[in-house]
């Protein structure tokens, strides 16, 4: 049969099709072009304005002169939007080539709308401490991947990734639904839930008054995430591709076998014991002539690890619509490849599909639909041991001694034992797996022959609702209702193979093998075994009544009333978790300069249903704002363009920290049985758990005072605020201050804490010729403090937790190391076991002649007091450079864990090389080595403490943009080079960058392209 098309013909067809497309684009571009200009009402050109026109919603951007060109097509609509100006609709048939935009009132225009809980307000209307992130604007110059990447260093008031003002993890809400409805008990938002490319904007709500409409769960603030939707008469088609590598910053450094054995012998002598290792073993290991008998294993090498791992990202956004209906679709895929270089290694994939549909059913009814579907799949080696307590490669490499056993035994060395070699799992076809009776696991065997471990999860999130325009009742009245369903499922399966290891024995005094013992068996299976699986389900409903109206262009009124209900269920949860509340907000602005806002929430909790009168609680809030720059005495000031003062206050009743729903009523629990009637009968004893029917809700009081300003012709922006939080009426069992009469103390309300501080944000923009510069900085200073706490009454004030920071580190005050026995004899007794020269000496704080638990005081704090962000954006023509840095100051770290606290049979790290010895008692930086538990030395104390202050260059990205590529159908193509986690400036950077027992901290480099059609 004659071929219809061979490869040559196929190539010709593809070339012809591409040529026709190119000719069509060139012909289209060759059409008569009409040049137009966008100006403000004072005749100044507006650069960077976005112009949308035609049935296909084509877009162009005005140049530095405010000009743009479009094909000469009559009777089309032109839509123009620019930052700081009111949007404009124009008809192409206008005789004038100039399109005039009117300047909008600062922070009061269509581009200044902010998503707040269950409503949308302009920035000028908000009296609270609220930060906003326009995600598409950021992605134009910085290719972030997650929510934490977007907000870190850009929003003032954040400590770490999400911690708002040091209060803890906030409530994270996606499209109006808290994510703990999807992941019950999970408060943080990781990279698996949502990508940056899916998001339109983020609102960080820091004050309680603004967050109240999310009820009891809003105690630590709210991060409100709104995903992308379609916009009438605006087409979006863009693709993002990114590929990169992750390079480990550092690995742990451990001693070689010979050095380990020498130092272990030294530790034995320090403890008055005989050395464990002979000089023959140490010398033979150091010479390296017989690694089979004298193994020396370093895991952090190219045999096991690649120089770098890799990842790839793909994301596509598609959106379009008209005045009746709009849609948006986001498709994303991310792959991560691990560092393991043996076997199949590690790999994970994430796929997401997110959709949004808006459809106007009638003039007064509109449908809103959102859906998200996420698949996560990971493949890794199956490591040996109990699957709940396994050590993976990183765990094995940080604990297995270098001289434990030879990992590989040449098959040639076992030639006298052919029955062992036959059918054995051989590495590279020539090595048996080493092992011992006590250690029958071998990392090669785990990576090559032990099977695979696969984890799979999927998340389906659907919410749909209706919006009703009730203008028939009164102008500005709207209602909406939304129902949400979320389902999360996880499964873990393994191919449970097994492998044999081999233990060599040697003739005494010789390097010759005396025998090889086989340990275990090689087993291959064909079926997967289910290890674990679980599911979460969540349902939510909210109804909303909104009234928005402006009277006489002076009185602007926004009122909102809502009801919210949430139900969570999951595997092993006996009863579903339920919560619900109603709330209201009334926001009033007079003459665009005076703002007053009232908020409130009335919530119920299943925790308190056993109480007398406290089943429900009302939480109020009030906010005030004053736009001072609108007053006559400052309005014409050339330096102060905008100045707004804010203040708000609220009290929130919350049950977030109360997890036991049986604490308000008595209940009984069966315990051991007892017998009676000479053993003829038996019964179960009952233990009473007394409830407290008068229990109150925990409370959080917050107030904020601050200002926002724009200075120097809007080139310099400054925001600042003071905040104060008081958390009180904690639900606790007062074990230290109430008597234990029946073995169980009922819960009661006791204890209080406060957090206060200040935050500051700065932003400067300037332009010199074609050079544009934007610099932003923010800083937060936050101090947490315990006011009252259930604790014993200590005779020594320094032991009390009250009036000290909530994150205080308590420990012993170290005075250095004991130099010799005389030094020990001249010091007070230390009650932590036998003390020897080279051990840590502690201070007797209460002067009672003994060092014990009574000699601990506050020695530092765990969390940073100050965090800051600094970002710089510099652009010239088609080039753009962005850099982001972050600083953390005022926290203390501690050397701990087996890498630093080396004791017993732990693996020895290089950290012990500066140890105490009898020959150098004055120069030691580390206590004497010991084969015991080191109960005296390895305690929290100032000896192990260090300062964690640092400033990190987090991100640098260089972009080059081709802005006019219409001849090939592209509106814009942007190429970028990017680096993340680049440099840390700190005296402790080696320690802060080091990861022990887990994958290393990475430095990332990537390149990619963004295509906009």
Secondary structure, DSSP 8 states (H G I E B T S, - for coil): ---S--HHHHHHHHHHHHHHHHHHHHHHHTS-EEEEEEEETTS-B-TT-EEEETTTTEEEE--TTSEEEEE--SS-EEEEE-TTB--EEEETT-S-SEEEE-B--TT-SGGGEEEETTEEEEGGG--S-EEEEEHHHHHTT----SHHHHHTTTSTTEETTTEETTS---EEEETTEEGGGTSTT--S--TTT--GGGEEEEEEE-SHHHHGGGGGGGTT-EEEEEE---BTTB-EEEEEEEEEEEEES----B--HHHHHHHHHHHHHHTT---SS-HHHHHHHHHTS-TTTS-----SSTTTB-SEEEEEEEEEEEEEE-SSEEEEEEEEEEEEE-SB-STT--EEEEEEEEEEEEEESSSSEEEEEEEEEEEEEEEEE--SS-TTS---HHHHHTTS-TTS--SEEEGGGGTT-HHHHTT---BTTTEEEB--SS----HHHHHHTS-EEEEEEEEEEEEEEEEEE-TTTSTTEEEEEEEEEEEEEEEEEE---B--EEEEEE-TTSSSEEEEEEES--B---S-EEEEEEEEEEEEEEEEEEEEEEETTTEEEEEEEEEEEEEEEETT-SS-EEEEEEEEEEEEEETTTEEEEEEEEEEEEGGGTTSSS-SEEEEEEEEEEEEGGGSHHHHT-SSEEEEEEEEEEEEEEE-TT---TTTTS-EEEEEEEEEETTTTEEEEEEEEE---TT---EEEEEEEEEEEEEETTTTEEEEEEEEEEEEE--EEE-TTTS--SSS---EEE--EEEEEEEEEEEEEEEEETTEEEEEEEEEEEEEEEEEE------SSGGG--TTS-TTEEEEB-EEEE--SHHHHHTS-EESSS---TTSEEE--TT-SSEESGGG-EEEEESS-SEEEEEEEEEEETTEEEEEEEEEEES-EEE--STTTS--TT---BGGGGGB--TT-TTT-SB----SS--TTTSSSBGGGEEE--EEEEEEEEEEEEE--BGGGTBSEEEEEEEEEEEEEE-TTHHHHT--SSS---EEEEEEEEEEE-
